[in-house]
């Protein structure tokens, strides 16, 4: 993951930091794994590739702390199962 830009604004007496990240490598890795059939059989499945910046944004959006692992797992599961993030998925099954 590479940070593309960071912009700091002040809105209504609050500092807002907006960051843009390049997640293209994660998307390429997921496509390569799908093409190779990696993680699609056996007891353990490779659900997908998730960039740290994306996970941070998802947890922040959900109001979940990194230390709350069970809640974080649910956030990841809900987001990965949504069609919105299908390009990050490797295995298309449900879990």
N, C-alpha and C positions, 0 to 999 in steps of 0.2 A: 504494500500500500504506500502510496506517495501522496503527500499533501500537495495540492495544487495551489491553493490560496487560503488566506485567512484575512478576514475583514472585521474590524471592531467598530461598532456603532453605539451611540448612546440614544436610547429611546425611552422617554418618560422616566428619566433619572435612573435608568438601568443600563448596565453595560451588556451588549449583546455581541457575542463572538460567533461569526459565521465561518465555518471551514468547509472547503471543498477537497475531496479526496478522489484519487484515481483508483478505482477498484477493478480496472480492466484485467490485471493479472489473475485475480481471484476468478473472474468470469472465464478467462482462458483455461485456467486449471480445471474448473468444473466441466467445461466442454471437452477437454482432453480426457478426463476421467470417464465421462459418458461415452465418448468415442471408443475408448479402450475397454469399456465394460468393467472398470475397476469399482469395487465396493457394491456390486449389485447382487451378490449371492452370498450364501453362508449365513451364519447366525448374526454377525455384526454387519450393518450396512453403512455405507458412506452417504449420509443424507445430502451433504453439500459442503461448499467452501464459504466461510463467513469471515469477512474482513473485520479486524478489530474496531475500526472506526464505525462500521455499520452496527456492530454489536453495542458499542458505546451509545450511539444515537438511539437504538431500539430500547435499551435499558433506561436511558434518560426520559424518553417519550412515555414509557410505561411507569416511571417513578419507582424503578426497582434498583436497589443497590447491588453492586458487584458481589458483595459478600452474601447476598441472599441467593444461594445457588439454585434452590428449588424454584423460586419465582423466576429466576433468569432462564432456567430450562424451559419453563412454560412460555415465556416471551419468545424465545428462539423457536420453539415448536410451532406456536401460533403464526409467527411471521413466515417461517419456512414452508408451512403447509398452505399458506395463502398463494394464490396464483401470481401475485404481484412480484414475487422474488423467484420465479421459476428458473431463471437463468443461473441462479446460484446453486440449484439443486443438481445432484448427480443421480441419486436413486429416487424414482418417482412414486414409490409406495408411501403408505401412511404408517405412522408410528405413534 
